[in-house]
Amino acid sequence: MMHLQALVAVFVLVGAGLVSIAGGGTETTAPLQAGDARGGVQEKAPGFTPSTDAENRDPWVVVLGIAQDAGVPQAGTPAGEPIWAEPERHRWATALAVVEPRSNARWLIEATPHLVPQLHLLEQVAGPSPGPPVDGIFLTHGHMGHYTGLLHLGHEAMGARGIPVHAMPRMAAFLRENGPWEQLVSFGNIQLHPLADGEPVALAGGITVTPVQVPHRDEYTETVGFVIRGPRRAVLFLPDIDKWEAWDAQGTRLEDVLATVDRAYVDATFFADGELPGRDMSAIRHPFITETMARLAPLPAAERAKVRLIHLNHSNPALRGDSAARRQVEQAGMTVARRGERFGL
């Protein structure tokens, strides 16, 4: 079992010799390998240490993954599929991190099955942490790709102590009352902090994280998105939701929420109907990318440009930068999010 301090030491060694890049208020994306925009090649995220320039030390978010819960490729993908020989096309499950450089604090939004490489990436781009790898975790809901990475905080792995986990009431009860998650609570690896719909949680550096409850497949827990506000800008993180019309019926319109933020990471699980041969996709209630593009088409270009598509299923053709689907997204004035991209708060 690797103790937390030992794991931190490993990350510090990995982070040694990082190149300094100014952090802060403007968007900074990782330099791309040749062909990324056209061929779907995964970007490489550079390492950097927080700037000492005060004007460049505002908080920011960084994308740690853009795929649906199981990542790309998924378990069961046949060995002969070309993607196995193309690691640049592999994608981790959707997650964000929030970084506050002045206090060197950082928080995860989601604990995915890819927590290990995502923490490594976070250490590369945010610099070494003086304490635990993260200062807290916010969970959207109880589906596989959004909370199962918590297992890495337990005795078999990090042996973490008292990591704050912010969750809605049913999500917190699910963790408290069901194994193996309840051991994380009883052994003190995590401390559960209750969330309430619409009530902001204040973090360091003037950051707030506000849960926004949304309609979704809620067998075990509620589902929320998060609005993350910093001193200057705000971000919507909404990886899972039923059709936009279901949100309309609850009195909330995507267009209205989009008007209150500066960037929006939204559910783009499937590109269009018919994407899964032999499946009745009407029973899969995620909004198709084609539906989102059509719905937002009347908006000004500046509003559509806020949208970053996340949570893409392995079947989604928009994953490939050279696809017709990706060109349609770009022509609609939107963007597929990239692992390693940053946005200042």
C-alpha positions in Angstrom: 0.0 0.0 0.0 1.4 3.4 -1.0 1.0 6.0 1.7 -0.3 9.4 0.7 3.0 11.1 1.5 4.9 8.6 -0.6 2.6 9.3 -3.5 3.0 13.0 -3.2 6.8 12.5 -3.2 6.5 10.6 -6.5 4.5 13.4 -8.0 7.1 15.9 -6.8 9.8 14.0 -8.6 7.7 13.8 -11.7 7.2 17.5 -11.6 10.9 18.3 -11.2 12.3 20.4 -14.0 8.9 21.7 -15.1 9.0 24.5 -17.7 7.6 27.8 -16.3 4.5 29.1 -18.1 2.5 32.0 -16.9 -0.8 30.9 -15.5 -3.9 33.0 -14.9 -6.5 35.1 -16.6 -6.4 34.1 -20.2 -7.0 30.7 -21.7 -3.9 28.6 -22.1 -4.1 25.4 -24.1 -1.4 22.8 -24.4 0.7 22.9 -27.6 -0.5 20.3 -30.1 1.2 17.5 -31.8 1.2 17.9 -35.6 -2.1 17.0 -37.1 -4.3 17.5 -33.9 -6.8 19.8 -35.5 -7.2 17.5 -38.5 -6.3 14.0 -37.4 -7.5 13.7 -33.9 -4.0 13.4 -32.4 -4.1 14.0 -28.6 -2.3 17.1 -27.3 0.5 16.9 -24.9 0.1 19.1 -21.8 3.3 20.9 -20.7 4.3 21.2 -17.1 4.6 24.6 -15.4 5.1 26.1 -12.0 2.8 28.9 -10.8 3.9 32.3 -11.8 5.2 34.8 -9.3 3.7 37.6 -11.3 0.6 38.6 -9.2 -1.4 39.6 -12.3 -1.0 36.1 -13.7 -2.0 34.3 -10.6 -5.8 34.3 -10.9 -7.5 30.9 -10.5 -8.2 28.7 -13.5 -9.7 25.4 -14.5 -8.0 22.7 -16.5 -9.7 19.8 -18.4 -8.4 16.4 -17.3 -10.6 14.2 -19.6 -13.3 14.5 -22.2 -14.7 11.0 -22.7 -17.8 9.2 -21.5 -17.5 7.2 -18.2 -15.6 4.2 -19.7 -13.0 6.3 -21.7 -11.7 5.5 -25.1 -11.1 2.7 -26.0 -13.6 0.9 -23.8 -13.3 -2.5 -22.2 -14.3 -5.1 -24.8 -13.0 -3.2 -27.8 -11.7 -6.0 -30.1 -8.0 -6.4 -30.1 -7.9 -5.9 -33.8 -9.3 -2.4 -33.7 -6.8 0.2 -34.9 -7.3 2.4 -31.9 -5.2 0.0 -29.7 -2.2 0.9 -31.9 -3.0 4.6 -31.8 -2.5 5.8 -28.2 -2.8 9.4 -29.3 -6.5 8.7 -29.8 -7.1 7.4 -26.2 -9.2 9.6 -24.0 -9.8 9.6 -20.2 -13.2 10.0 -18.6 -14.5 13.6 -18.2 -13.2 15.7 -15.3 -12.0 19.2 -14.5 -9.7 20.5 -11.9 -9.9 24.0 -10.3 -6.5 25.5 -9.4 -5.9 28.5 -7.1 -2.2 29.4 -7.6 -1.8 31.9 -4.8 -2.5 29.2 -2.1 -1.4 26.3 -4.4 -4.8 24.7 -3.8 -6.6 22.5 -6.2 -9.9 20.6 -6.4 -11.2 17.9 -8.6 -14.6 18.0 -10.2 -15.3 14.2 -10.5 -13.3 11.2 -9.3 -13.1 9.1 -12.5 -11.7 5.6 -13.2 -8.7 7.5 -14.7 -7.9 9.2 -11.4 -4.2 8.0 -11.5 -3.1 9.6 -14.8 -5.4 12.6 -14.1 -3.7 13.4 -10.8 -0.4 13.0 -12.6 -1.5 15.5 -15.3 -2.7 17.9 -12.6 0.6 17.7 -10.9 2.4 18.5 -14.2 0.3 21.5 -15.0 -0.3 22.9 -11.5 3.1 22.2 -10.0 3.9 20.2 -6.9 1.4 20.2 -4.1 2.7 20.9 -0.6 0.1 18.6 0.9 -2.4 16.1 -0.5 -2.7 15.9 -4.3 -6.1 17.6 -4.0 -7.8 19.8 -1.4 -11.2 18.4 -2.2 -13.4 16.6 -4.7 -16.8 17.6 -6.0 -19.1 14.8 -7.4 -21.9 15.3 -9.9 -23.6 11.9 -9.4 -23.3 8.2 -8.9 -22.6 6.8 -12.3 -19.5 4.8 -13.0 -17.3 7.5 -14.6 -17.9 10.1 -12.0 -17.1 8.7 -8.6 -15.4 5.3 -8.8 -11.9 6.8 -8.7 -12.5 7.4 -5.0 -11.3 3.9 -4.5 -7.7 5.2 -5.0 -8.0 7.2 -1.8 -8.4 4.0 0.3 -6.1 1.6 2.1 -5.2 -0.4 -1.0 -3.8 2.7 -2.7 -3.1 6.2 -1.3 -4.3 5.8 2.2 -5.5 9.4 2.1 -6.6 11.2 5.3 -9.7 13.4 5.4 -10.0 14.4 1.8 -13.2 16.6 1.6 -15.7 15.1 -0.8 -18.6 17.4 -1.7 -21.8 15.6 -2.7 -25.5 16.0 -2.8 -27.6 14.2 0.0 -28.4 11.0 -1.9 -24.9 10.8 -3.2 -23.4 11.2 0.2 -25.8 8.6 1.7 -24.8 6.2 -1.1 -21.2 6.5 -0.2 -21.9 6.3 3.6 -24.1 3.3 3.5 -22.7 1.0 0.8 -19.5 -0.9 0.6 -16.7 -0.5 -0.3 -17.3 3.2 -0.2 -18.4 3.3 3.4 -14.9 2.2 4.4 -13.5 5.4 2.9 -15.8 7.2 5.4 -15.3 5.0 8.4 -11.5 4.8 8.0 -11.3 8.6 7.6 -9.9 8.6 4.0 -12.6 11.0 3.0 -14.9 13.5 4.8 -18.3 14.0 3.3 -19.5 17.6 2.9 -23.2 18.0 2.0 -24.2 20.1 -1.0 -27.6 21.8 -1.6 -29.0 22.7 -5.0 -28.2 26.4 -5.8 -26.1 27.0 -2.7 -22.5 28.0 -3.4 -19.5 26.5 -1.7 -16.8 29.1 -1.0 -13.2 28.1 -1.7 -9.9 29.9 -1.6 -9.1 32.8 -3.9 -12.7 34.0 -4.2 -13.8 30.8 -6.0 -17.3 29.4 -5.5 -18.7 26.1 -6.7 -22.5 26.0 -7.0 -24.4 22.7 -7.7 -27.3 22.9 -10.2 -29.6 19.9 -10.1 -30.6 18.5 -13.5 -32.8 15.7 -14.8 -30.9 12.5 -15.4 -31.0 8.7 -14.8 -31.0 8.9 -11.0 -31.2 5.3 -9.9 -29.0 5.8 -6.8 -28.3 9.5 -6.5 -29.2 13.0 -7.7 -27.4 14.5 -10.7 -25.9 18.0 -10.7 -23.8 20.2 -12.8 -21.6 22.9 -11.3 -21.2 26.6 -11.9 -17.6 27.5 -11.0 -17.1 31.3 -10.4 -13.8 33.0 -9.9 -12.9 36.7 -9.4 -13.6 37.5 -13.0 -15.2 34.7 -14.9 -17.5 31.7 -14.6 -17.6 28.2 -16.0 -20.5 25.7 -16.3 -19.6 22.0 -16.0 -22.5 19.8 -17.1 -21.3 16.4 -18.2 -24.6 14.5 -17.8 -28.2 15.6 -18.4 -31.3 14.2 -20.1 -32.7 16.0 -23.2 -32.7 19.8 -23.0 -36.5 19.7 -23.1 -36.5 17.9 -19.7 -34.5 20.8 -18.3 -37.0 23.2 -19.9 -39.8 21.4 -18.2 -38.1 22.1 -14.8 -38.0 25.8 -15.6 -34.4 26.1 -16.7 -33.2 26.8 -20.2 -29.7 26.0 -21.5 -29.6 29.4 -23.3 -30.4 31.3 -20.1 -27.6 29.5 -18.1 -25.2 30.0 -21.0 -25.8 33.7 -20.7 -24.6 33.8 -17.1 -21.2 32.1 -17.7 -18.1 32.6 -19.9 -17.5 29.0 -20.8 -19.7 25.9 -20.8 -18.6 22.3 -20.8 -21.7 20.4 -21.7 -22.9 16.8 -22.3 -22.0 15.6 -25.8 -22.2 11.9 -25.3 -23.6 11.0 -28.7 -23.4 12.9 -32.0 -26.7 11.8 -33.6 -29.4 9.3 -33.6 -28.4 5.9 -35.1 -24.9 6.1 -33.7 -25.3 2.8 -31.8 -26.4 0.1 -34.3 -29.1 -2.1 -33.0 -29.9 0.1 -30.0 -33.0 2.2 -29.5 -31.4 5.5 -28.8 -34.7 7.1 -27.8 -34.1 5.3 -24.5 -30.7 7.0 -24.1 -31.8 10.5 -23.1 -28.6 12.5 -23.5 -28.9 15.5 -25.9 -27.3 14.6 -29.2 -24.7 17.1 -30.5 -26.9 17.6 -33.5 -29.7 18.7 -31.2 -27.5 21.1 -29.2 -26.2 22.7 -32.4 -29.7 23.1 -33.8 -31.0 24.5 -30.5 -28.2 27.1 -30.1 -28.0 28.1 -33.8 -30.1 31.2 -33.3 -27.7 32.6 -30.6 -25.0 35.1 -31.4 -21.6 33.6 -32.4 -20.1 34.8 -29.1 -22.6 32.7 -27.1 -22.1 29.6 -29.2 -18.3 30.0 -28.9 -18.6 29.5 -25.1 -19.6 25.8 -25.7 -17.0 23.1 -25.1 -18.3 19.6 -25.8 -17.4 16.9 -23.2 -18.4 13.4 -22.1 -18.1 11.9 -25.7 -18.8 8.2 -26.0 -16.2 6.0 -27.7 -18.7 5.7 -30.7 -18.9 9.5 -31.2 -17.4 10.5 -34.5 -16.7 14.0 -33.3 -13.8 12.6 -31.2 -11.8 12.6 -34.4 -10.4 15.9 -35.6 -10.6 14.9 -39.2 -14.2 13.8 -39.2 -17.2 15.4 -40.9 -18.9 15.4 -37.4 -16.0 17.6 -36.1 -16.3 19.9 -39.0 -20.0 20.3 -38.3 -19.3 21.2 -34.7 -16.7 23.8 -35.8 -19.0 25.3 -38.4 -21.7 25.6 -35.7 -19.2 27.8 -33.8 -18.6 25.3 -31.0 -15.5 23.3 -29.9 -14.8 19.8 -28.7 -12.8 20.2 -25.4 -9.2 19.1 -25.3 -7.4 17.4 -22.4 -5.0 20.0 -20.9 -6.9 23.1 -22.0 -7.1 25.8 -19.4 -9.5 28.7 -18.8 -8.9 31.5 -16.3 -11.5 32.4 -13.7 
